[in-house]
């Protein structure tokens, strides 16, 4: 047997996971199958690559040598793949996104900006997952948010650009809620409410929301972490919870969207891309498409349109 790229990847995943069981899950194989594969790899390399320690498996001296070579070889292969994609006349754009409202209107603008490209868009529930997959070459670009002062760490070889530097969080609540008739709501008036927080992690959202509520004098009661947007809206319409939302969110039957007085919680929207996989021209086209998709959503709510039009310095530069 000769070593192949899949063998190097298996060794690398075992080291990253720290155990055969977790590595098997990440690779999508059974633990006995991965264990048998590791034994075959060790016969080729001439010795054990891992030993069991108190905290899982740890690489041997030979294992460290193989891991160093595996990282170098796999990195070069990823760079080769990214380079050929960037040089192709009409490569597929692989875009990862979190659940931002603008994604609903993004496709039409991508077709206008990149008419000859195949578009592959995947939605994730975690900014951390997006950045990890961008660094691993699974995505060419990602679209994500950062809440409050939080900055999402980006991998090497990545460029980033801010699309919207600031937007205020709003609250969505049942149309029958006692505060539903107010034009804006004081965050302190929501003490005692049950919240359904967004499931995204890595963007600073849960921490920023908790901090904002603490400044308003209460600790939020967080329940119902629901990834599905429709299910969350149904829960809110039934009066069982309330939720922070983007101000561009559309009308949802049985609910109302209201601004929070003083903008106690804000978010920014950013785009990041792998420089080896996406040319500057294509990155600019993605920025323009995302910017136009965002602007399409601004008129959804009259209160936000007024807020937005009074702050031209926040508008994306699309020329």
N, C-alpha and C positions, 0 to 999 in steps of 0.2 A: 504494500500500500504506500502511496505517496501522499504527502501532506497537500491539502487543497485549502482554498480560501475559507470554505465552510468549517474546516477543522480549526483554523486559526480563530475564526469568530467564536466557535464553541469555547475554546480555551479562554478567550477574552471575556466572554459572558460569565463563565464560572468565576473568574477572578473578580469581576465587578459585583456579582451577586453575593459572593462569599459562601455559597453553598450550592450543591448540585441540584437540590430541589427547586430553589428560586431560579437558578439558571435555566432549568428545564421548562419552567413556566414561561420565562421570557422568550425562549427559543421555540416554544410550541411543541415540545416533544415530552415523552415520559421520562421519569428519572432513571429507570433501568436502562432505557435506550441511550441516554446521555452518558451514563456510567460505563456502558459497554463501549461507546464511541471513544471516551476518554482513555480507556485501557488500550484500544487500538492505536490511538495517537501516541501514547506513552511507549508502546513497542517500537514505533518509528523513531521517536526522539531519543530512545535509549535509557529512559529512567522516569521516575515519578515526577509529575509536574506540580502536584498538590499533596499536602498532608493535612490531616484533620487537627484543628486546634480548638481552644476553648470557645472561640467565637465563630466557628465554621471552618471552612477549608482555607489554607494559606499556601501560597506558592513556595516551592522549593527553590534552591539556587538555579537549578536547571529550568524550573518553571518561570523564574524572573527573566532568564535569557530568552525563552520562547515568547513570553508576553511582550518583551521589548521589541522583538522582531515582528510579532503579530501586529502590534500597534503601528509600526512603521509601514509594513506591507499593506495593511487594510487602509491606512490613511492615504497612501499613494494611489491605491485603487479608487478610493472615493474622490480624490482630486482628479484622477483621470476621467472618471465618469462625469464629474461636474464640468470639467473643461470641455469635453466633447459635447455635452448638452448646451453649454454656453455658445459654442462655435456653430452649432446646427442652425440652419436658416429659420426654422419654425419649431423650436422645441416645446414640449408640453410645459405649461406653467403649473407647478405643484405648490399650491397655496394652502397653508394651515391657518385656521381662524378660531378665535373664541366666539362666544355667542353675542356678538355685537349686532345692533339693529341694522347697521349699514350693509351687512352681508346679504340681507334679503334683497337688496337692490343692486348688488354688485355685479351680477352676471352680465346684464345688458351693457354696462359700461366697459367691462372687460372685453366683450365682443367688439365694441367700437374701437378700443385702444389697441387690441391685439387680434385683429380679425382673422389671421391665418394660424393662430395658435390653438392647440387643444388645451382646455382649462380643466385642471383637476383640483377641486376645492374640498377640503376635509375640515369638519368642525371638531374641535377638541374642547374639553371642559377645564383645561388647565394651561396657564401660561408656562408653567414649568415643563409640561410635556411638549409644548410647541417649541421652546428654545432647545430642549434636548434633541428633538427630532430634526430641527434645523441644523444643529451642529453635526448630527450624524448623517446629513445628506438626504434625509427622507423628504424634506420640504426645500423648495427653492426660496420661499419667502413666507413670512408669517405676519398676521394682523392681530394685534392684541391691545389690551388696556393696562394702564398703571393707575392705581388709586392713591390719592393723597400724595405723600412724598416718596412712595415706594418706587424703586427702579429695578426692573427685571434684569438680572444678569444675562449677558449675551455671550455666546461662545466666540472663540477666535475666528477670524476670517469673515466676520459678519459686519455689515453696515446697517445703520438704522436712521430713520427720519420720522419726526413727529408730524402726524396728520392734523390732529386737533389738540392744541396744548392744554385746553381746559374746557370741561363741560360739567355743569352741576348735577348732582344726583337728585332725583325726585322720588316721591313715594307713591306706590300704587296701592289703593285700598278699595274695599267694596263700595259700590255706589250707594249702599244703604248705611255706610259708616257715619257716625255723628259728625265727623269732620269733613265729610265729602263735599259739603257745600261751600267750604272756605276757598278763597282764591289762592292762598298759600298757608302752609302749616308750620308751626313751630315744632322743631324736633322734640323739645321737652314735653309737648302735649301728647307724644306717642309713647310715653313711659307706660309700662304695663301691657303693651301690645305684644302679640306673638308674631315673630318675624319668620319669613322663609328666606334665608340667605341664598345668594348665588353659590353654585357649587365650584366655581373657578377657584384654584389656588395658585399661589405664586405671583398674584398681581397686587397684593397688599390690601385687597378689598375687605375681608373679614376683620382684619386688625384696624383698618381705618374707620370702618363703621362702628366698631366697639368703642374706639377712642372718641369719636364724635358724640356718641350717646353718653359716654361718661362725662364729657364736657358739658352736656346738656342736663346732667344730674341723675342719670339712671343707667342701669346695666340692661342691655337688650336681651329678651328671652328668645333664643334662636331655636327654631324647630323646622322640620320638614325640608331637609336639604334635597331639592328636586331638580334634576338636570333638565327634564322636559319642560319647555317654556309653556306649552298649552296646559299641562297639568298644574303648573304653578299658578297660572291665571285663573283656572277653575277654582282652586283653593282660595284665592283671594276674593273672587266673586262671591263665594259662599260665606265670606265673612270670617273665615277661620284663621287668617293670617294677613299680614301686609308685607311689602317688599320694597327695597330700593330698586330703582329702575333708571335707565337712561332717559333724558328728556326728549329724545327722538322717538320713543316707543309709540307704537300705533294705538288707536282706540281699541279697547277690548270690552265687549259687552259685559255689563254687570260690574264694571270697575271704573274708577276715575284715577287720573294721574295728576298729582299736585306738586308744585315746587316747594322746597323747604326754605323757610325764611333765612336769609343770610348765607345761603350756600355752604352749609357746614361740611359737606363732603363733595369732593370733585374728582374727576378722572381725566386722564389724557389718553389719546389713541395714537398708537405708533405702528410703523411698518419696519420690519427688519428683513434683510435678505443676505443670502450667501453670495459674496462677491465673485466667487469662482463659477457659480452656476447661473447667475442672472446679471446681464450686462446693465450698465447705467441707463441705457435707453429703455430697456424693458422695466427696470425698477421705476423710472420716471412715469412710464405708462401705467404701471400698477398704482402708483401714488395718485395720478390724475383720476383713474377709474374709481378708486376708493373715496377720493375727495368729492367727486360728483355724486356718488351713491350716498354719502353723508348729507350733502346739501339737499338731495331729494327728500330726506327724512325730516329736515328742519321744520317745514310747514305743518307737520302733524299736529303740533300743539301751539296755539297762539301765544301762550305765555313764553314759550321757549323762543319762538320766532322774534319776539320783541327783545328778549335777553340777548340773542345772538346778533341781531342787526345793530345793537348798540355797542358791539365789541368787534369791529372789523379786524383788529389785530390778531384775533384768534382764527380767522378764516384761512383755509388751505389755499396755497398759491398754485393755481392750476394753469397759468400761462406758460 
